[in-house]
């Protein structure tokens, strides 16, 4: 069984490396697009191109955060996400990045819609509203999960002890 678990750790590590590589490629693309826009002139088209580059860079940040979470949770700590504390911590790490990315994408979509086609504002508003709904649901989850954590104080101590592996 230990060899199977080691195999899973290897696969998680490989997936994390692919996410990190994707993040690097997205960062290069965003940098190239922003640089091309900046040297092309300081006008509204350049501003829109830079805002679009920020959207691509945001996707890169999300990919990098997913890579880091996979490495820390599945490779370094090698924990089973079953206790309420671990579930909350794992989801919180992912959702904070996702909510920020959705809000930034909503801003990019809003600016693009204002500039190109105002009828697309409903799509941008839906994106921002979905980020707000996700944030509210996450808050409810954390609140409800907190009472479950009180029933398992040992799990909190174990999760805190696992953090020492990352220092």
MDTraj code that builds the backbone (N, CA, C; nanometers):
import mdtraj as md
import numpy as np

residues = "UNK UNK UNK UNK UNK UNK UNK UNK UNK UNK UNK UNK UNK UNK UNK UNK UNK UNK UNK UNK UNK UNK UNK UNK UNK UNK UNK UNK UNK UNK UNK UNK UNK UNK UNK UNK UNK UNK UNK UNK UNK UNK UNK UNK UNK UNK UNK UNK UNK UNK UNK UNK UNK UNK UNK UNK UNK UNK UNK UNK UNK UNK UNK UNK UNK UNK UNK UNK UNK UNK UNK UNK UNK UNK UNK UNK UNK UNK UNK UNK UNK UNK UNK UNK UNK UNK UNK UNK UNK UNK UNK UNK UNK UNK UNK UNK UNK UNK UNK UNK UNK UNK UNK UNK UNK UNK UNK UNK UNK UNK UNK UNK UNK UNK UNK UNK UNK UNK UNK UNK UNK UNK UNK UNK UNK UNK UNK UNK UNK UNK UNK UNK UNK UNK UNK UNK UNK UNK UNK UNK UNK UNK UNK UNK UNK UNK UNK UNK UNK UNK UNK UNK UNK UNK UNK UNK UNK UNK UNK UNK UNK UNK UNK UNK UNK UNK UNK".split()
xyz = np.array([
    [0.0824, -0.1195, 0.0000],
    [0.0000, 0.0000, 0.0000],
    [0.0869, 0.1259, 0.0000],
    [0.2026, 0.1180, 0.0667],
    [0.2911, 0.2343, 0.0712],
    [0.3407, 0.2706, -0.0678],
    [0.3639, 0.1716, -0.1526],
    [0.4104, 0.2019, -0.2882],
    [0.3002, 0.2680, -0.3704],
    [0.1761, 0.2303, -0.3470],
    [0.0638, 0.2947, -0.4161],
    [0.0542, 0.4405, -0.3731],
    [0.0645, 0.4657, -0.2426],
    [0.0596, 0.6034, -0.1925],
    [0.1783, 0.6849, -0.2440],
    [0.2958, 0.6222, -0.2526],
    [0.4123, 0.6916, -0.3089],
    [0.3880, 0.7249, -0.4555],
    [0.3209, 0.6343, -0.5263],
    [0.2852, 0.6609, -0.6659],
    [0.1915, 0.7795, -0.6790],
    [0.0947, 0.7875, -0.5872],
    [0.0041, 0.9017, -0.5880],
    [0.0802, 1.0314, -0.5607],
    [0.1717, 1.0282, -0.4662],
    [0.2523, 1.1470, -0.4369],
    [0.3316, 1.1901, -0.5595],
    [0.3867, 1.0921, -0.6301],
    [0.4605, 1.1234, -0.7532],
    [0.3690, 1.1877, -0.8564],
    [0.2494, 1.1309, -0.8754],
    [0.1543, 1.1870, -0.9715],
    [0.1112, 1.3281, -0.9318],
    [0.0859, 1.3479, -0.8021],
    [0.0517, 1.4821, -0.7558],
    [0.1661, 1.5792, -0.7837],
    [0.2883, 1.5349, -0.7593],
    [0.4042, 1.6197, -0.7877],
    [0.4156, 1.6535, -0.9354],
    [0.3907, 1.5550, -1.0213],
    [0.3957, 1.5783, -1.1658],
    [0.2868, 1.6771, -1.2086],
    [0.1663, 1.6606, -1.1528],
    [0.0575, 1.7541, -1.1849],
    [0.0900, 1.8954, -1.1371],
    [0.1471, 1.9047, -1.0186],
    [0.1858, 2.0360, -0.9667],
    [0.2908, 2.1002, -1.0574],
    [0.3842, 2.0197, -1.1067],
    [0.4859, 2.0733, -1.1982],
    [0.4212, 2.1236, -1.3271],
    [0.3209, 2.0519, -1.3771],
    [0.2510, 2.0973, -1.4980],
    [0.1745, 2.2270, -1.4729],
    [0.1101, 2.2384, -1.3574],
    [0.0428, 2.3637, -1.3224],
    [0.1438, 2.4780, -1.3134],
    [0.2583, 2.4527, -1.2518],
    [0.3608, 2.5560, -1.2395],
    [0.4147, 2.5955, -1.3771],
    [0.4337, 2.4983, -1.4642],
    [0.4787, 2.5281, -1.5998],
    [0.3750, 2.6117, -1.6742],
    [0.2488, 2.5751, -1.6601],
    [0.1420, 2.6537, -1.7229],
    [0.1416, 2.7967, -1.6688],
    [0.1632, 2.8124, -1.5387],
    [0.1689, 2.9458, -1.4787],
    [0.2841, 3.0259, -1.5378],
    [0.3980, 2.9639, -1.5557],
    [0.5135, 3.0315, -1.6136],
    [0.4860, 3.0748, -1.7579],
    [0.4269, 2.9849, -1.8357],
    [0.3939, 3.0182, -1.9747],
    [0.2935, 3.1333, -1.9796],
    [0.1921, 3.1289, -1.8947],
    [0.0940, 3.2381, -1.8912],
    [0.1585, 3.3703, -1.8494],
    [0.2517, 3.3652, -1.7559],
    [0.3212, 3.4871, -1.7140],
    [0.4045, 3.5446, -1.8289],
    [0.4693, 3.4584, -1.9046],
    [0.5479, 3.5049, -2.0201],
    [0.4560, 3.5669, -2.1248],
    [0.3432, 3.5010, -2.1529],
    [0.2473, 3.5541, -2.2502],
    [0.1942, 3.6896, -2.2050],
    [0.1577, 3.6997, -2.0781],
    [0.1053, 3.8265, -2.0254],
    [0.2107, 3.9358, -2.0318],
    [0.3337, 3.9022, -1.9987],
    [0.4419, 4.0015, -2.0035],
    [0.4646, 4.0492, -2.1459],
    [0.4673, 3.9540, -2.2381],
    [0.4867, 3.9903, -2.3795],
    [0.3733, 4.0791, -2.4304],
    [0.2502, 4.0435, -2.3970],
    [0.1346, 4.1217, -2.4427],
    [0.1370, 4.2620, -2.3823],
    [0.1684, 4.2716, -2.2537],
    [0.1730, 4.4034, -2.1884],
    [0.2864, 4.4873, -2.2454],
    [0.4013, 4.4257, -2.2677],
    [0.5147, 4.5006, -2.3231],
    [0.4829, 4.5506, -2.4638],
    [0.4245, 4.4643, -2.5470],
    [0.3867, 4.5050, -2.6828],
    [0.2878, 4.6207, -2.6796],
    [0.1945, 4.6151, -2.5865],
    [0.0957, 4.7231, -2.5750],
    [0.1614, 4.8519, -2.5284],
    [0.2543, 4.8412, -2.4356],
    [0.3186, 4.9614, -2.3810],
    [0.4074, 5.0299, -2.4841],
    [0.4820, 4.9532, -2.5619],
    [0.5701, 5.0147, -2.6617],
    [0.4930, 5.0564, -2.7859],
    [0.3713, 5.0061, -2.8015],
    [0.2885, 5.0411, -2.9164],
    [0.2238, 5.1775, -2.9050],
    [0.2275, 5.2365, -2.7887],
    [0.1669, 5.3675, -2.7700],
    [0.0832, 5.3705, -2.6442],
    [0.0703, 5.4871, -2.5914],
    [-0.0079, 5.5039, -2.4684],
    [-0.1461, 5.5584, -2.5043],
    [-0.2323, 5.4665, -2.5457],
    [-0.3684, 5.5037, -2.5817],
    [-0.4654, 5.4031, -2.5209],
    [-0.5927, 5.4191, -2.5521],
    [-0.6941, 5.3317, -2.4938],
    [-0.6804, 5.1870, -2.5409],
    [-0.6378, 5.1672, -2.6642],
    [-0.6176, 5.0298, -2.7111],
    [-0.5064, 4.9614, -2.6326],
    [-0.3999, 5.0363, -2.6042],
    [-0.2907, 4.9804, -2.5238],
    [-0.3383, 4.9504, -2.3827],
    [-0.4187, 5.0393, -2.3270],
    [-0.4713, 5.0169, -2.1921],
    [-0.5552, 4.8898, -2.1882],
    [-0.6398, 4.8704, -2.2900],
    [-0.7222, 4.7492, -2.2953],
    [-0.6355, 4.6251, -2.3092],
    [-0.5302, 4.6331, -2.3882],
    [-0.4398, 4.5185, -2.4046],
    [-0.3692, 4.4862, -2.2732],
    [-0.3321, 4.5891, -2.1976],
    [-0.2664, 4.5666, -2.0690],
    [-0.3652, 4.5060, -1.9688],
    [-0.4883, 4.5534, -1.9700],
    [-0.5904, 4.4959, -1.8823],
    [-0.6137, 4.3483, -1.9187],
    [-0.6147, 4.3168, -2.0486],
    [-0.6278, 4.1770, -2.0910],
    [-0.5076, 4.0947, -2.0440],
    [-0.3888, 4.1537, -2.0484],
    [-0.2688, 4.0844, -2.0005],
    [-0.2798, 4.0567, -1.8508],
    [-0.3398, 4.1482, -1.7776],
    [-0.3612, 4.1262, -1.6344],
    [-0.4525, 4.0051, -1.6134],
    [-0.5538, 3.9915, -1.6983],
    [-0.6420, 3.8748, -1.6902],
    [-0.5670, 3.7448, -1.7140],
    [-0.4771, 3.7441, -1.8128],
    [-0.3968, 3.6244, -1.8402],
    [-0.3028, 3.5962, -1.7230],
    [-0.2432, 3.7016, -1.6691],
    [-0.1532, 3.6854, -1.5548],
    [-0.2291, 3.6321, -1.4330],
    [-0.3530, 3.6745, -1.4166],
    [-0.4360, 3.6236, -1.3072],
    [-0.4573, 3.4735, -1.3206],
    [-0.4810, 3.4272, -1.4416],
    [-0.4941, 3.2826, -1.4635],
    [-0.3645, 3.2114, -1.4261],
    [-0.2522, 3.2746, -1.4542],
    [-0.1236, 3.2184, -1.4152],
    [-0.1076, 3.2096, -1.2649],
    [-0.1523, 3.3116, -1.1955],
    [-0.1452, 3.3106, -1.0486],
    [-0.2314, 3.1972, -0.9923],
    [-0.3486, 3.1788, -1.0499],
    [-0.4364, 3.0698, -1.0055],
    [-0.3676, 2.9347, -1.0276],
    [-0.3076, 2.9172, -1.1447],
    [-0.2384, 2.7909, -1.1732],
    [-0.1226, 2.7698, -1.0762],
    [-0.0488, 2.8745, -1.0464],
    [0.0637, 2.8623, -0.9535],
    [0.0154, 2.8313, -0.8120],
    [-0.0931, 2.8941, -0.7702],
    [-0.1479, 2.8670, -0.6374],
    [-0.1983, 2.7234, -0.6274],
    [-0.2580, 2.6737, -0.7340],
    [-0.3025, 2.5341, -0.7340],
    [-0.1817, 2.4420, -0.7228],
    [-0.0741, 2.4737, -0.7950],
    [0.0480, 2.3931, -0.7859],
    [0.1024, 2.3928, -0.6438],
    [0.1080, 2.5101, -0.5828],
    [0.1594, 2.5192, -0.4462],
    [0.0713, 2.4407, -0.3492],
    [-0.0597, 2.4527, -0.3630],
    [-0.1515, 2.3809, -0.2750],
    [-0.1351, 2.2298, -0.2903],
    [-0.1239, 2.1837, -0.4138],
    [-0.1056, 2.0398, -0.4372],
    [0.0234, 1.9921, -0.3715],
    [0.1318, 2.0665, -0.3915],
    [0.2605, 2.0248, -0.3343],
    [0.2535, 2.0232, -0.1820],
    [0.2012, 2.1304, -0.1235],
    [0.1986, 2.1379, 0.0225],
    [0.1047, 2.0357, 0.0851],
    [-0.0135, 2.0187, 0.0275],
    [-0.1133, 1.9316, 0.0889],
    [-0.0934, 1.7842, 0.0550],
    [-0.0559, 1.7537, -0.0679],
    [-0.0530, 1.6142, -0.1118],
    [0.0868, 1.5530, -0.1149],
    [0.1899, 1.6356, -0.1318],
    [0.3248, 1.5810, -0.1412],
    [0.4002, 1.5993, -0.0094],
    [0.4079, 1.7244, 0.0404],
    [0.4852, 1.7500, 0.1618],
    [0.4133, 1.6957, 0.2849],
    [0.2884, 1.7375, 0.3030],
    [0.2138, 1.6925, 0.4210],
    [0.1623, 1.5512, 0.4041],
    [0.1255, 1.5165, 0.2801],
    [0.0709, 1.3843, 0.2488],
    [-0.0443, 1.3487, 0.3420],
    [-0.1409, 1.4411, 0.3525],
    [-0.2525, 1.4213, 0.4442],
    [-0.3758, 1.3747, 0.3687],
    [-0.4651, 1.3132, 0.4417],
    [-0.5940, 1.2765, 0.3874],
    [-0.6923, 1.3867, 0.4262],
    [-0.7535, 1.4490, 0.3266],
    [-0.8439, 1.5600, 0.3529],
    [-0.9792, 1.5026, 0.3922],
    [-0.9946, 1.4738, 0.5228],
    [-1.1209, 1.4183, 0.5703],
    [-1.1719, 1.4909, 0.6937],
    [-1.0830, 1.5366, 0.7800],
    [-1.1256, 1.6071, 0.9005],
    [-1.1759, 1.7462, 0.8617],
    [-1.2736, 1.8005, 0.9359],
    [-1.3278, 1.9324, 0.9034],
    [-1.2210, 2.0415, 0.8945],
    [-1.1208, 2.0372, 0.9813],
    [-1.0159, 2.1386, 0.9793],
    [-0.9387, 2.1337, 0.8488],
    [-0.9029, 2.0138, 0.8062],
    [-0.8263, 2.0003, 0.6826],
    [-0.9092, 2.0397, 0.5612],
    [-1.0368, 2.0022, 0.5605],
    [-1.1243, 2.0390, 0.4493],
    [-1.1348, 2.1909, 0.4395],
    [-1.1590, 2.2558, 0.5537],
    [-1.1716, 2.4018, 0.5525],
    [-1.0440, 2.4675, 0.5048],
    [-0.9320, 2.4229, 0.5546],
    [-0.8042, 2.4837, 0.5166],
    [-0.7753, 2.4633, 0.3686],
    [-0.7998, 2.3429, 0.3204],
    [-0.7732, 2.3119, 0.1801],
    [-0.8628, 2.3954, 0.0892],
    [-0.9921, 2.3960, 0.1176],
    [-1.0853, 2.4732, 0.0352],
    [-1.0608, 2.6230, 0.0459],
    [-1.0273, 2.6700, 0.1640],
    [-1.0023, 2.8127, 0.1811],
    [-0.8841, 2.8588, 0.0977],
    [-0.7792, 2.7797, 0.0956],
    [-0.6618, 2.8161, 0.0145],
    [-0.6995, 2.8269, -0.1322],
    [-0.7784, 2.7338, -0.1792],
    [-0.8182, 2.7343, -0.3198],
    [-0.9188, 2.8455, -0.3493],
    [-1.0187, 2.8598, -0.2624],
    [-1.1258, 2.9551, -0.2899],
    [-1.0814, 3.1003, -0.2825],
    [-0.9858, 3.1322, -0.1964],
    [-0.9398, 3.2712, -0.1899],
    [-0.8785, 3.3113, -0.3236],
    [-0.8030, 3.2228, -0.3842],
    [-0.7429, 3.2521, -0.5143],
    [-0.8499, 3.2578, -0.6228],
    [-0.9440, 3.1651, -0.6166],
    [-1.0499, 3.1620, -0.7159],
    [-1.1372, 3.2871, -0.7101],
    [-1.1752, 3.3300, -0.5919],
    [-1.2584, 3.4495, -0.5784],
    [-1.1836, 3.5731, -0.6300],
    [-1.0584, 3.5871, -0.5928],
    [-0.9798, 3.7018, -0.6408],
    [-0.9684, 3.6979, -0.7928],
    [-0.9422, 3.5800, -0.8489],
    [-0.9308, 3.5677, -0.9942],
    [-1.0624, 3.6023, -1.0635],
    [-1.1737, 3.5557, -1.0082],
    [-1.3037, 3.5872, -1.0681],
    [-1.3329, 3.7369, -1.0633],
    [-1.2982, 3.8004, -0.9536],
    [-1.3208, 3.9447, -0.9428],
    [-1.2339, 4.0201, -1.0435],
    [-1.1085, 3.9797, -1.0561],
    [-1.0214, 4.0456, -1.1540],
    [-1.0730, 4.0215, -1.2957],
    [-1.1141, 3.8985, -1.3250],
    [-1.1712, 3.8706, -1.4573],
    [-1.2988, 3.9511, -1.4796],
    [-1.3780, 3.9696, -1.3734],
    [-1.4974, 4.0536, -1.3842],
    [-1.4621, 4.1973, -1.4169],
    [-1.3555, 4.2472, -1.3560],
    [-1.3082, 4.3828, -1.3862],
    [-1.2614, 4.3921, -1.5308],
    [-1.1845, 4.2934, -1.5756],
    [-1.1382, 4.2911, -1.7147],
    [-1.2573, 4.2874, -1.8096],
    [-1.3546, 4.2011, -1.7812],
    [-1.4734, 4.1901, -1.8665],
    [-1.5544, 4.3195, -1.8661],
    [-1.5630, 4.3850, -1.7508],
    [-1.6360, 4.5113, -1.7423],
    [-1.5693, 4.6183, -1.8276],
    [-1.4387, 4.6322, -1.8139],
    [-1.3673, 4.7332, -1.8925],
    [-1.3749, 4.7031, -2.0417],
    [-1.3660, 4.5765, -2.0768],
    [-1.3759, 4.5383, -2.2177],
    [-1.5163, 4.5667, -2.2717],
    [-1.6180, 4.5353, -2.1939],
    [-1.7560, 4.5594, -2.2375],
    [-1.7831, 4.7092, -2.2518],
    [-1.7329, 4.7876, -2.1583],
    [-1.7519, 4.9326, -2.1673],
    [-1.6880, 4.9891, -2.2938],
    [-1.5756, 4.9343, -2.3280],
    [-1.4993, 4.9855, -2.4436],
    [-1.5527, 4.9327, -2.5758],
    [-1.5872, 4.8034, -2.5803],
    [-1.6204, 4.7413, -2.7084],
    [-1.7701, 4.7247, -2.7327],
    [-1.8417, 4.6696, -2.6342],
    [-1.9819, 4.6393, -2.6556],
    [-2.0567, 4.6427, -2.5224],
    [-2.1226, 4.7535, -2.4916],
    [-2.1909, 4.7666, -2.3622],
    [-2.2991, 4.6613, -2.3368],
    [-2.3470, 4.5955, -2.4418],
    [-2.4481, 4.4917, -2.4193],
    [-2.3882, 4.3698, -2.3488],
    [-2.2552, 4.3598, -2.3459],
    [-2.1901, 4.2486, -2.2765],
    [-2.1716, 4.2752, -2.1269],
    [-2.2189, 4.3910, -2.0816],
    [-2.2066, 4.4234, -1.9389],
    [-2.2808, 4.3229, -1.8515],
    [-2.3876, 4.2644, -1.9036],
    [-2.4624, 4.1665, -1.8252],
    [-2.3750, 4.0445, -1.7949],
    [-2.2897, 4.0078, -1.8890],
    [-2.1991, 3.8946, -1.8669],
    [-2.0942, 3.9288, -1.7609],
    [-2.0422, 4.0500, -1.7690],
    [-1.9439, 4.0940, -1.6692],
    [-2.0092, 4.1016, -1.5311],
    [-2.1312, 4.1540, -1.5264],
    [-2.2026, 4.1631, -1.3986],
    [-2.2305, 4.0236, -1.3424],
    [-2.2644, 3.9298, -1.4286],
    [-2.2893, 3.7926, -1.3836],
    [-2.1615, 3.7307, -1.3272],
    [-2.0480, 3.7625, -1.3871],
    [-1.9206, 3.7111, -1.3379],
    [-1.8889, 3.7665, -1.1990],
    [-1.9082, 3.8961, -1.1818],
    [-1.8837, 3.9577, -1.0511],
    [-1.9849, 3.9062, -0.9481],
    [-2.1103, 3.8917, -0.9879],
    [-2.2125, 3.8399, -0.8964],
    [-2.1820, 3.6953, -0.8568],
    [-2.1314, 3.6163, -0.9499],
    [-2.0970, 3.4776, -0.9148],
    [-1.9797, 3.4733, -0.8174],
    [-1.8855, 3.5657, -0.8322],
    [-1.7742, 3.5738, -0.7361],
    [-1.8272, 3.6121, -0.5983],
    [-1.9219, 3.7054, -0.5946],
    [-1.9803, 3.7468, -0.4669],
    [-2.0587, 3.6318, -0.4030],
    [-2.1330, 3.5584, -0.4836],
    [-2.2083, 3.4443, -0.4324],
    [-2.1138, 3.3360, -0.3800],
    [-2.0065, 3.3113, -0.4535],
    [-1.9075, 3.2133, -0.4090],
    [-1.8450, 3.2557, -0.2765],
    [-1.8142, 3.3833, -0.2634],
    [-1.7576, 3.4362, -0.1391],
    [-1.8561, 3.4205, -0.0233],
    [-1.9828, 3.4505, -0.0475],
    [-2.0844, 3.4363, 0.0571],
    [-2.1018, 3.2895, 0.0974],
    [-2.1062, 3.2011, -0.0007],
    [-2.1199, 3.0577, 0.0297],
    [-1.9980, 3.0059, 0.1043],
    [-1.8814, 3.0536, 0.0677],
    [-1.7592, 3.0151, 0.1374],
    [-1.7655, 3.0601, 0.2830],
    [-1.8155, 3.1817, 0.3067],
    [-1.8313, 3.2314, 0.4434],
    [-1.9262, 3.1443, 0.5243],
    [-2.0358, 3.1036, 0.4637],
    [-2.1310, 3.0151, 0.5326],
    [-2.0640, 2.8815, 0.5628],
    [-1.9896, 2.8287, 0.4663],
    [-1.9202, 2.7019, 0.4874],
    [-1.8215, 2.7115, 0.6039],
    [-1.7432, 2.8185, 0.6064],
    [-1.6453, 2.8362, 0.7144],
    [-1.7164, 2.8459, 0.8480],
    [-1.8252, 2.9198, 0.8515],
    [-1.9019, 2.9362, 0.9754],
    [-1.9568, 2.8017, 1.0247],
    [-2.0169, 2.7257, 0.9349],
    [-2.0729, 2.5962, 0.9730],
    [-1.9630, 2.4953, 1.0062],
    [-1.8519, 2.5034, 0.9351],
    [-1.7414, 2.4113, 0.9576],
    [-1.6736, 2.4388, 1.0904],
    [-1.6770, 2.5622, 1.1338],
    [-1.6127, 2.5993, 1.2604],
    [-1.6755, 2.5223, 1.3772],
    [-1.8064, 2.5079, 1.3772],
    [-1.8703, 2.4329, 1.4864],
    [-1.8321, 2.2852, 1.4802],
    [-1.8107, 2.2316, 1.3600],
    [-1.7662, 2.0925, 1.3480],
    [-1.6232, 2.0776, 1.3997],
    [-1.5409, 2.1796, 1.3789],
    [-1.4032, 2.1750, 1.4288],
    [-1.3984, 2.1720, 1.5809],
    [-1.4937, 2.2391, 1.6445],
    [-1.4963, 2.2397, 1.7913],
    [-1.5155, 2.0989, 1.8478],
    [-1.5767, 2.0113, 1.7686],
    [-1.5981, 1.8738, 1.8121],
    [-1.4712, 1.7888, 1.7989],
    [-1.3731, 1.8388, 1.7214],
    [-1.2495, 1.7634, 1.6986],
    [-1.1266, 1.8493, 1.7286],
    [-1.1016, 1.8839, 1.8542],
    [-0.9850, 1.9687, 1.8836],
    [-0.8529, 1.9006, 1.8483],
    [-0.8503, 1.7682, 1.8507],
    [-0.7277, 1.6964, 1.8156],
    [-0.6906, 1.7211, 1.6690],
    [-0.7901, 1.7289, 1.5819],
    [-0.7638, 1.7521, 1.4395],
    [-0.6985, 1.8883, 1.4173],
    [-0.7397, 1.9875, 1.4964],
    [-0.6784, 2.1201, 1.4849],
    [-0.5323, 2.1131, 1.5269],
    [-0.5045, 2.0418, 1.6351],
    [-0.3645, 2.0276, 1.6798],
    [-0.2818, 1.9534, 1.5748],
    [-0.3390, 1.8499, 1.5129],
    [-0.2666, 1.7745, 1.4105],
    [-0.2389, 1.8621, 1.2878],
    [-0.3377, 1.9397, 1.2460],
    [-0.3191, 2.0270, 1.1299],
    [-0.2136, 2.1327, 1.1585],
    [-0.2135, 2.1867, 1.2791],
    [-0.1129, 2.2853, 1.3175],
    [0.0256, 2.2221, 1.3193],
    [0.0348, 2.1004, 1.3680],
    [0.1638, 2.0302, 1.3707],
    [0.2144, 2.0026, 1.2294],
    [0.1231, 1.9752, 1.1385],
    [0.1633, 1.9515, 0.9993],
    [0.2223, 2.0766, 0.9347],
    [0.1807, 2.1939, 0.9815],
    [0.2347, 2.3183, 0.9250],
    [0.3845, 2.3286, 0.9478],
    [0.4359, 2.2620, 1.0496],
    [0.5797, 2.2680, 1.0781],
    [0.6610, 2.2037, 0.9660],
    [0.5994, 2.1112, 0.8896],
    [0.6688, 2.0478, 0.7781],
    [0.7042, 2.1487, 0.6696],
    [0.6304, 2.2584, 0.6646],
    [0.6502, 2.3571, 0.5591],
    [0.7475, 2.4667, 0.5985],
    [0.7933, 2.4666, 0.7226],
    [0.8810, 2.5744, 0.7672],
    [1.0261, 2.5376, 0.7519],
])
top = md.Topology()
chain = top.add_chain()
for i, resn in enumerate(residues, 1):
    res = top.add_residue(resn, chain, resSeq=i)
    for name in ("N", "CA", "C"):
        top.add_atom(name, md.element.get_by_symbol(name[0]), res)
traj = md.Trajectory(xyz[None], top)
